[in-house]
Amino acid sequence: MSPDLPPPPAREFAPSGRAGEEMVYAVAGPTAYARLNRPHALNALTRAMVEDLLEQLATWEADPRVQSVVLDGAGDRAFCAGGDVVAIRAFLEQGDLGQAVDFWAREYALDLRLATFPKPVTALMTGYVMGGGLGLSAHVGDRRVAPSAVLAMPETAIGMFPDVGITRLFARAPGELGTYAALTGARFGPEDAVDLGLADVVTPGAAPAATLAPMRAWIDECFVGDDAAEIVGRLAQHAHPHARACARELRERSPLAVCATLERVRRAAREPDLAATLAIDTVLARGLMAAGDFAEGVRAKLVDKDGTPRWRHDRLEDVMPNEVDALFA
């Protein structure tokens, strides 16, 4: 715990009674603590957790004794590794696109609630911070990342795009670092998180050196423009071996998701606020889930774990611009 925050009361975290033990809470003086409590699942978000935290925030907003909120994750392995995408895929397998979209919409509502909460919110990012975990943490006012944290938005590997409003931050990152992080889903460390605008400070301890900034020359050179196939072509022909390796990695991602993600980053640069970004994220989430690559990507990576997704398109070059535009309609 950071020295300028009062520690949560020992052994006094308790569930609200609404979501079982998946969310637990405590109060120490004027500071309220919310803890994601699924350490066995890397604190992945369920619908029940989202709804429970939304209700708890409403209670704390109305309580004058609560002056600030701290959000963290149980255990030392993860703050939050993302949303429960296997459960969302199950809705799609049942033909219930509405339920799947509603999960994302409610998660995005929680992200916006935390970002606009009228009392200061601190996020303590430890261990894995990925996908929905960044949605909970990257938009609040006080973002503290542990030296051992591992962060990523790996959605293109499962046929999705970096959602939860993160493209708003990626679009404003130095050079094309945000575009690189969005399209590749590469993992990065705490110093990189600060460089990308996803965190404010690295908490005390020995943190790995930044890995993205030293690669910025070839990233900025290759990731410009609005054509994903051209980006991969530049990477494949680049003299730097990391660039050529990046080209091979992007060829393994969902072609439709990569193209949609590039367009999402470019559009996010022009959006007025987080609410607008999250509204468009909801539309694009519906489009990509209806297109089929999300369910297939989750199957290949997390359900059957065969590592051989059968994407809708064979190559980036096969994705037509009108197909991408339709996803945003």
C-alpha positions as CSV (number, residue, x, y, z in Angstrom):
1,M,0.0,0.0,0.0
2,S,1.3,3.4,-0.9
3,P,2.4,5.4,2.2
4,D,0.0,8.3,1.5
5,L,-3.1,6.0,1.5
6,P,-4.5,4.6,4.8
7,P,-4.2,0.8,4.8
8,P,-7.5,-1.2,4.5
9,P,-8.6,-2.7,7.8
10,A,-7.0,-6.1,8.3
11,R,-9.4,-9.0,7.8
12,E,-12.4,-6.6,7.5
13,F,-13.1,-6.9,3.8
14,A,-16.6,-8.2,3.3
15,P,-19.0,-8.9,0.4
16,S,-21.9,-6.6,-0.2
17,G,-24.4,-9.5,-0.2
18,R,-25.2,-8.9,-3.8
19,A,-22.4,-10.6,-5.7
20,G,-21.3,-13.3,-3.3
21,E,-17.6,-13.2,-2.7
22,E,-16.6,-11.9,-6.1
23,M,-16.4,-8.3,-4.8
24,V,-15.4,-7.4,-1.3
25,Y,-15.3,-4.0,0.4
26,A,-13.8,-2.2,3.4
27,V,-13.7,1.3,4.9
28,A,-10.8,2.8,6.8
29,G,-11.5,6.4,8.0
30,P,-12.5,8.5,5.0
31,T,-11.2,5.9,2.5
32,A,-13.3,3.1,1.0
33,Y,-11.8,0.1,-0.6
34,A,-13.2,-2.1,-3.4
35,R,-11.4,-5.3,-4.2
36,L,-11.9,-7.6,-7.2
37,N,-12.0,-11.1,-5.5
38,R,-11.6,-13.8,-8.1
39,P,-7.9,-14.6,-7.7
40,H,-8.3,-18.1,-9.1
41,A,-9.5,-16.5,-12.4
42,L,-7.0,-13.6,-12.3
43,N,-9.9,-11.4,-11.1
44,A,-11.6,-11.5,-14.5
45,L,-14.8,-9.4,-14.4
46,T,-18.2,-11.1,-14.3
47,R,-21.5,-9.4,-14.9
48,A,-22.3,-9.8,-11.2
49,M,-19.1,-8.0,-10.2
50,V,-19.8,-5.1,-12.6
51,E,-23.4,-4.6,-11.2
52,D,-22.2,-4.9,-7.6
53,L,-19.5,-2.3,-8.0
54,L,-21.9,0.1,-9.7
55,E,-24.3,-0.2,-6.8
56,Q,-21.5,0.2,-4.2
57,L,-20.2,3.3,-5.9
58,A,-23.7,4.8,-5.7
59,T,-23.8,4.0,-1.9
60,W,-20.4,5.6,-1.4
61,E,-21.3,8.7,-3.4
62,A,-24.2,9.3,-1.1
63,D,-22.2,8.7,2.1
64,P,-20.5,11.9,3.3
65,R,-18.1,9.8,5.4
66,V,-16.5,8.4,2.3
67,Q,-14.1,10.9,0.8
68,S,-12.1,8.7,-1.6
69,V,-12.1,5.2,-3.1
70,V,-9.3,2.7,-3.7
71,L,-9.7,-0.1,-6.2
72,D,-7.4,-3.2,-6.3
73,G,-7.4,-6.9,-7.0
74,A,-7.1,-9.9,-4.6
75,G,-3.9,-11.9,-4.6
76,D,-0.6,-11.0,-6.1
77,R,-1.1,-12.4,-9.6
78,A,-3.5,-9.9,-11.1
79,F,-5.4,-6.7,-10.7
80,C,-7.8,-7.8,-13.4
81,A,-7.0,-9.9,-16.5
82,G,-10.1,-8.7,-18.4
83,G,-13.7,-9.5,-18.8
84,D,-15.1,-13.1,-18.7
85,V,-14.9,-13.6,-22.5
86,V,-15.7,-17.3,-22.2
87,A,-19.1,-16.4,-20.6
88,I,-19.7,-13.9,-23.3
89,R,-18.9,-16.4,-26.0
90,A,-21.4,-18.8,-24.4
91,F,-24.2,-16.2,-25.1
92,L,-23.1,-16.0,-28.7
93,E,-23.2,-19.8,-29.0
94,Q,-26.8,-19.7,-27.7
95,G,-27.6,-17.1,-30.4
96,D,-28.0,-14.3,-27.8
97,L,-26.1,-11.4,-29.3
98,G,-28.1,-9.0,-27.1
99,Q,-26.9,-10.5,-23.9
100,A,-23.3,-10.4,-25.1
101,V,-23.5,-6.8,-26.1
102,D,-25.3,-5.9,-22.9
103,F,-22.3,-7.3,-20.9
104,W,-19.9,-5.0,-22.7
105,A,-22.3,-2.0,-22.3
106,R,-22.6,-2.5,-18.6
107,E,-18.8,-2.9,-18.2
108,Y,-18.3,0.3,-20.2
109,A,-20.9,2.0,-17.9
110,L,-18.7,1.0,-14.9
111,D,-15.6,2.3,-16.6
112,L,-17.3,5.7,-17.2
113,R,-18.7,5.8,-13.7
114,L,-15.2,5.3,-12.2
115,A,-13.7,7.9,-14.5
116,T,-16.3,10.5,-13.6
117,F,-16.9,9.6,-9.9
118,P,-17.2,12.8,-7.9
119,K,-14.8,11.6,-5.2
120,P,-11.1,10.8,-5.9
121,V,-10.5,7.2,-7.2
122,T,-7.1,5.5,-7.0
123,A,-6.4,2.3,-9.0
124,L,-3.6,0.0,-7.7
125,M,-2.4,-2.0,-10.7
126,T,-0.5,-5.2,-9.8
127,G,0.3,-8.3,-11.7
128,Y,-1.7,-8.8,-14.9
129,V,-3.7,-5.7,-16.0
130,M,-5.3,-6.5,-19.3
131,G,-8.4,-5.8,-21.3
132,G,-11.2,-4.9,-18.9
133,G,-8.7,-4.4,-16.1
134,L,-7.3,-1.4,-18.0
135,G,-10.8,-0.1,-18.5
136,L,-11.3,0.0,-14.7
137,S,-8.0,1.6,-14.0
138,A,-6.7,3.7,-16.9
139,H,-9.4,6.4,-16.8
140,V,-9.4,7.2,-13.0
141,G,-7.7,10.2,-11.5
142,D,-4.9,8.4,-9.6
143,R,-3.3,5.5,-11.5
144,R,-0.5,3.6,-9.7
145,V,1.2,0.7,-11.4
146,A,3.4,-1.8,-9.5
147,P,6.9,-2.6,-10.7
148,S,6.0,-6.2,-11.5
149,A,2.8,-5.3,-13.5
150,V,2.3,-6.8,-16.9
151,L,-0.2,-4.9,-19.1
152,A,-1.8,-5.5,-22.5
153,M,-4.8,-5.0,-24.7
154,P,-4.6,-8.4,-26.5
155,E,-8.0,-8.4,-28.1
156,T,-7.0,-8.8,-31.8
157,A,-5.7,-12.3,-30.9
158,I,-9.3,-13.3,-30.1
159,G,-11.1,-11.4,-32.9
160,M,-11.9,-8.3,-30.8
161,F,-10.6,-4.8,-30.6
162,P,-9.0,-2.9,-27.7
163,D,-12.2,-1.6,-26.1
164,V,-13.1,-0.1,-22.7
165,G,-12.2,3.4,-24.0
166,I,-8.5,2.6,-24.3
167,T,-8.2,3.7,-27.9
168,R,-8.8,7.2,-26.7
169,L,-5.5,7.0,-24.8
170,F,-3.7,5.0,-27.4
171,A,-4.6,7.6,-30.0
172,R,-2.9,10.3,-27.9
173,A,0.2,8.3,-27.0
174,P,3.6,9.4,-28.4
175,G,4.1,8.8,-32.1
176,E,2.6,5.5,-33.1
177,L,3.2,3.6,-29.8
178,G,-0.5,3.4,-29.2
179,T,-1.2,2.1,-32.6
180,Y,1.4,-0.6,-32.1
181,A,0.0,-1.6,-28.7
182,A,-3.5,-1.7,-30.1
183,L,-2.9,-3.8,-33.2
184,T,-0.4,-6.2,-31.8
185,G,-1.8,-6.7,-28.3
186,A,1.9,-6.8,-27.1
187,R,2.5,-7.0,-23.4
188,F,4.4,-4.2,-21.8
189,G,5.6,-3.1,-18.4
190,P,5.0,-0.3,-15.9
191,E,7.3,2.3,-17.4
192,D,5.7,1.7,-20.8
193,A,2.3,2.1,-19.2
194,V,3.3,5.6,-18.1
195,D,4.7,6.4,-21.5
196,L,1.4,5.3,-23.1
197,G,-0.7,7.4,-20.8
198,L,-2.3,4.4,-19.0
199,A,-0.7,5.1,-15.6
200,D,0.6,8.1,-13.7
201,V,3.3,6.7,-11.5
202,V,5.2,3.4,-10.9
203,T,5.1,2.5,-7.2
204,P,8.4,2.0,-5.3
205,G,10.4,-1.0,-6.3
206,A,12.6,-2.3,-9.1
207,A,10.7,-2.0,-12.4
208,P,11.9,-3.3,-15.8
209,A,13.1,-0.6,-18.1
210,A,10.7,0.6,-20.8
211,T,10.6,-1.6,-23.8
212,L,8.4,0.4,-26.2
213,A,10.3,3.7,-26.3
214,P,13.5,2.1,-27.6
215,M,11.6,0.6,-30.5
216,R,9.8,3.9,-31.4
217,A,11.9,4.6,-34.5
218,W,10.7,1.6,-36.5
219,I,7.3,1.7,-34.9
220,D,6.7,5.3,-35.9
221,E,8.0,4.5,-39.4
222,C,5.9,1.5,-40.0
223,F,2.6,2.1,-38.1
224,V,1.6,5.3,-39.9
225,G,-1.5,5.5,-42.1
226,D,-4.9,3.9,-42.3
227,D,-4.2,0.7,-44.2
228,A,-3.3,-2.3,-42.0
229,A,-2.0,-4.4,-45.0
230,E,0.4,-1.6,-45.9
231,I,1.6,-1.4,-42.2
232,V,2.4,-5.1,-42.2
233,G,4.1,-4.8,-45.6
234,R,6.4,-2.1,-44.2
235,L,7.1,-4.2,-41.2
236,A,7.9,-7.2,-43.3
237,Q,10.5,-5.3,-45.4
238,H,12.1,-3.4,-42.5
239,A,15.7,-3.9,-41.6
240,H,15.0,-4.3,-37.9
241,P,14.4,-7.9,-36.9
242,H,11.8,-6.9,-34.3
243,A,9.8,-5.2,-37.0
244,R,9.8,-8.3,-39.2
245,A,8.8,-10.4,-36.2
246,C,5.9,-8.0,-35.6
247,A,4.7,-8.5,-39.2
248,R,4.5,-12.3,-38.6
249,E,2.6,-11.8,-35.4
250,L,0.1,-9.5,-37.0
251,R,-0.5,-12.0,-39.7
252,E,-1.7,-14.5,-37.0
253,R,-4.3,-12.1,-35.6
254,S,-7.8,-11.8,-36.8
255,P,-7.5,-9.8,-40.1
256,L,-10.9,-8.2,-39.5
257,A,-10.1,-7.3,-36.0
258,V,-6.7,-5.8,-36.9
259,C,-8.3,-3.6,-39.6
260,A,-11.2,-2.6,-37.3
261,T,-8.7,-1.8,-34.6
262,L,-6.6,0.5,-36.8
263,E,-9.8,2.4,-37.8
264,R,-10.9,2.5,-34.1
265,V,-7.6,4.2,-33.1
266,R,-7.8,6.7,-35.9
267,R,-11.4,7.6,-35.0
268,A,-10.7,7.8,-31.3
269,A,-8.3,10.7,-31.9
270,R,-11.2,12.8,-33.0
271,E,-13.7,11.9,-30.3
272,P,-14.6,14.6,-27.7
273,D,-14.7,12.6,-24.5
274,L,-14.6,9.2,-22.9
275,A,-18.4,8.8,-23.1
276,A,-18.3,9.3,-26.8
277,T,-15.5,6.7,-27.2
278,L,-17.3,4.1,-25.0
279,A,-20.6,4.6,-27.0
280,I,-18.7,3.8,-30.3
281,D,-17.0,0.9,-28.6
282,T,-20.4,-0.6,-27.8
283,V,-21.4,-0.3,-31.5
284,L,-18.1,-1.9,-32.7
285,A,-18.3,-4.7,-30.1
286,R,-21.7,-5.6,-31.5
287,G,-20.4,-5.6,-35.1
288,L,-17.3,-7.7,-34.4
289,M,-19.2,-10.2,-32.3
290,A,-21.8,-10.6,-35.0
291,A,-19.1,-11.1,-37.6
292,G,-18.0,-14.3,-35.9
293,D,-14.2,-13.9,-35.3
294,F,-14.6,-13.2,-31.6
295,A,-16.4,-16.5,-30.8
296,E,-13.8,-18.3,-32.9
297,G,-10.9,-16.6,-31.3
298,V,-12.1,-17.3,-27.8
299,R,-12.7,-20.9,-28.8
300,A,-9.2,-21.4,-30.2
301,K,-7.4,-19.6,-27.4
302,L,-9.4,-20.3,-24.2
303,V,-12.0,-23.1,-24.8
304,D,-10.5,-25.8,-27.1
305,K,-7.0,-24.2,-26.8
306,D,-5.9,-25.6,-30.1
307,G,-4.3,-22.3,-31.2
308,T,-5.7,-22.6,-34.7
309,P,-8.5,-20.1,-35.2
310,R,-10.4,-20.2,-38.4
311,W,-10.8,-16.5,-39.1
312,R,-13.4,-15.1,-41.4
313,H,-10.7,-13.7,-43.7
314,D,-7.5,-15.5,-44.7
315,R,-5.4,-12.3,-45.1
316,L,-5.5,-8.6,-44.2
317,E,-5.6,-7.9,-47.9
318,D,-9.0,-9.7,-48.1
319,V,-10.7,-7.2,-45.7
320,M,-12.5,-4.6,-47.7
321,P,-12.9,-1.0,-46.3
322,N,-16.7,-1.2,-46.6
323,E,-16.7,-4.2,-44.3
324,V,-14.9,-2.2,-41.6
325,D,-17.1,0.8,-42.0
326,A,-20.2,-1.5,-41.6
327,L,-18.9,-2.6,-38.2
328,F,-19.3,1.0,-37.0
329,A,-22.8,1.5,-38.4
